[in-house]
Amino acid sequence: MPLTADEAFQRYQRELPRIREAAEATEIHLRSRIDREGISCSVTSRVKEVGSFRTKIYRKLYTDPWKQITDKAGLRVVVPHRGLLTPALSIIKESLDIVEVQDERDAPEYVDRLRYPRLHVQTLMVGGAKDPDGVPYECEIQLRTKAVDLWSSMSHELLYKPGVEPPADVRRSLYRLIALVELYDLEVERGVEAMAQHPDLVQANRLLSVAEQLYRTFTNQPYSRDLSRDVVDVLSRTITDGAAYGEQLIEFTENFRERLDRAYTDYGPTSVHFLQHGRFLLASQPESLIIFERLHRARFSLKSAWDRSHLPESMLADMAQIWGNGL
């Protein structure tokens, strides 16, 4: 039997801590899976505010509000450009139990409308949490680009002020901005694709991708991609055969796994050295595996390339201290 509006509201208040916990666990799970694939994006979670839950019941005139409000919890995945929407969507499908996908990117009604196409995924949350009826909790995942996210946040504030109907020309001007958002996304995607064909970037991206996948077998902590790009650019100068280096790094990691595990435990992103003293920064980065391998097999070449770069000498000295290999 459906719950009344008051019963649904009271249940939501009671269940909110469990829903929030499940949403946060789902966020961590999804962010970890996306990070492993090397996709740059932000993943955030939220639960519907109690007041918003009650307001939505009466605004939508639900007959079974507890079941019909499916966005009690939500995640937002924001990627830099639209070329990453499909890869991110694939990871979401592989990582979670999907209930429904609303992908309107190719819907014909958007051809002549100034609206951004919906890309939402309804999924079960991780951990197996269920409501008092034994129904698994779900969350709604919104997948969008940075440009669309900016437009959405701004337009929502202006178009949905309680009790205020914006003038028609204001609404129209906000929707006209969608054309600029699409143009921006297209140009960013084109630039990223062009840069990805640059020979130096191809090798650097290949190196970082392999290092990141191996690094994730030691820790799932976040890291700075900007720093990674700077460091890998230097490390790539010491590697003559980038295509074969992946297997070489895999072999090195497996041969020295226990030693590497101790290094990350003592100096990595969850260590006292890093959390309290801010030391050994590169030990909290995936490219640290390449540094350790180069210190082991090409120490003088690494030192020479580092000396010619703008990177602080202390960074490499710290890594050499961890590995027990002086410079």
N, C-alpha and C positions, 0 to 999 in steps of 0.2 A: 504493500500500500504506500503511495507517495507521501512524503513528508510535507507538512504545511510549511509556509514561509518561515514562521517562527521556529518550528522544529528543525528545519534545515539550517537556520542561522545559529541556533544553539549548538547543533552538532558541529558546525564548522568551527565555532569558538573552542570546543573541546578538542577537536582533531587538529587544530592549527599547528601545534608543536610537532606532531608526527609528520604532517604534510611538509613543514619547513625542513625537517631533518631529511626526509626523502628527496626533496628538491635539491638540497645542498649536496647530497651523496650523488645524485644524478649529474649535477654540474661537474663535480670532481671527476667522475667516471668518464664523461664525454670529453672534458678538456684533456684528460690524459690520452684518450684514443686519438684525438685530433692532433695533439702535440707529437705523438709517435709518427704520424704521417707527414710531419713537417709543414703543416698548413698554418700560416699566421692568421690568427683571429682572436677575438675575445669571446668568452663564454660566461654568461652571468645567469643567476637564478633569482626568482622572486616568488613570493606567495601573495595571493590577493588579500588586500587589506580587509579587515572585518567590515568596516563601513562600506567599502566598495562591493563586498559580497551581498550585503543587505540591499544596497541601492540597486544592484543589478537584478535582484529578485523582483523588485517592484517595477523597475523600468521595463523589463522584458515580459512581465506577466507570465512567468513560468508556471506550468501546472505541476511539474515535478522538479523543483529547483535543485535539489541535491544531485540528481542525476544529470540535469540539463546544463548546469554550470560546469563545464569541462576544463576551464582554465583556472581551477583553484590554485595551481602552481604553474609556473612557466619558466622556460629558459630562452635566452636570446643569444644567438650565434651571429656575430658580426664579422664579415670578412672584408679585406681591403678593396676588392673589386669583384665584379660579377663573374669573372672567369673561375673563381673559387667556389661559387655557389653549388655547382654540381658535385665537385669532389667532396665538399663538406656534407652535402646531403647524402652521398653514398656512405660516408663514415657513420652518420647518424643511423642510417638504415641497418648497417652491419653491427652497430654497437648496442642497439636498444630493441625492445619488443614493440614493433610499430602497430598502431591501431589504425591510423589513417594518414595519408599524405595529401595535402592541398597544394598542388603546384600549378599555378595559373599563368606561368611565364609564357606559354604558347597559346593561351586561350584567345580565340578570335575577338572577343568583346573588348580586349585591351588595345587592339590595333588603332582604333579611332577615339580612345578615351585618355584623358590625362589623369591616370591613376597608376599606382605601381602595383604590379601583379603580386598576389599573395603567395607566399611560400612558407607554409606552416606544416608541422608534423605533430600529430597527436600520438603519444607513446606512453607505455607503462614506465613508471619510475623504477629505478634499481632498488634492490633490497627487499622486494616482495611485500611492502607495506599495503595493507588493505583497510577499507573502511568498515564500520560496524556490521554492514551487510555481507562482508566477505568479498567485496569487489575491489580488485587492485586499484591503487591510486594511479591516476594518469597526470601527465603534464603536457602543455602545449609548447612546442619549440618554434620560435620565430627565427627564420633565417633570412638575413638581408646584408646588403653592403653598407660600408661606412656612410656613403653619401645618402642612401635611402634612410638609414637610421637617423642621421641628422635631420633630414626633411621630416621624417615621421614624428620625432620628438618635438620639433618646432611647431609643426602644423597641428599636432594634438593639443598643444597648449592654447593655440589661437582658435581652433575650430570647435573645441569641446568645453569651453568655459560654461559652468553650470548657469542655466537661465539666460544665457546671452547668445543670440543668433547673429553671427557675423554678417555684414553686408555682402550682397552677391558679388560685388567687384573684388572684395577681399578674399572670399572663398575662391573665386576664379584665379586670382593672381597667385595664390598658394598652390593651386593645382598646376598652373603654368610652369612652376618651378620644376615639376617632374621632368619636363623636357630637358632642362639643364642637368638634372640629376642623371638621366640616361646618357646624355652626351659626356658628362664627367666620367661616368663608369666606363663607357666605351674607350675613351682616350687613355684612362689609367690602364685598362686591360691591354690595349694596343702597345703602350709603352713597356709594360711588364713582359709581354711576349717578345718584343724586339730585344730587350735587354737579356732575356733568357737565352737568346741565340748567340750572344757574345762568347767567344771561345774561353776567355778567362772566367766568366761567370758560370759557364757550363761545368768546368772542372771544380770551381769553388762550391757550387750547389751540390755536385755529386759527392764531394768530400764531406760536406756538412750533413747531407742526408744519411750517409752510411754511419758517420760518427754519432748522430742523434739516435738512430735506431739501436746501436750498441749501448749508448749511454743510458737509454731508458731501461736497460736490463739491470742497472744499478740503482737508479732513482727516477722518480716522476716529478721532481721539483721543477718549477719554472726557471727559465734562464733568459738572458738578454740576447735577442737575435741580432741587434745592432752590433754588439760586441763580437758575436760569433762571426759576422761577416768581415769585420776588421781583422780578426785573428786568422781566420781561414785564408784570407787573401795573402797573408804572409806565409802561412804554412804551405800553401800550394806551390810556392816558389822552390820548395825543397823536394818536391815530388816530380819525377820525370815522367812516369807512366800513370796518369790519373785513372785510366780505365782499369788497370790491374791493382791499383792500390786498395780498393775495397776489400778484396780477398786477403790482402796482406794485413789490413787492420783487423779483420775478423780473426785471423790466425793469431795475431799478437794478443788480442783481447782474451781469447780462450786459453792461450798458453800462460797468461799472467793474471787470470781472473781473480784468484785469491789475493794477490798483491794489490790489484786495482780495487778490489772490494775494501780492503783495509785502508787504502788511500782515501777513498770517498767517505768512508766512515769517519776517519780521523780529521779530514780536511775539507770535505764536501759541503753541500748546501745546508745540511742539518747539523754540522759539527759546531763545537764551541768556538773553534778558531774563526769560523765564518760568521756565526750569528752574534757573537759577543765582541769580536775584535775586527771583523771585516777583512781578515787576512785571507790570502790564497784564493782570490776571486776566480781565477780561471779553473780551479778545481770544481766549481759549480757550473761549469759550461761543458757542453758535449764535445767541443773541440779539444778538451783536455786529453781525450784518448789519443788524438793525433799527436799532441805535444809529448805525451809519455812515450809513444811509439818512436817519434823522431829523436827524443832524448836517448832512447835505447839504441837506435840504429843509425842515426845521422846527426849526432850531437853538434859537430862543428858546422855542418851545413845549416842547421837550425839557428845556431848562434849568429852566423854570418848574415842570414836573411833577417833575423830579428834586429840586429844592430843597424841595418839599413832602413828599418821601418820607423814609424812614429810611436810605436808602442813602448810603454815604460819597460826599462831593463829589469826592474824589480819583479814584474809579472813572471817573466821567464825564470828568474832566479828562484822565486817561490816554488815554481813547478819542479825545478831541478832539485830543490831541497826535499820536496815530497818524494820524488823518485829515487833520491839518494845518489844523484849523478851530478857532480859539480860541473860548473862551466869554466 
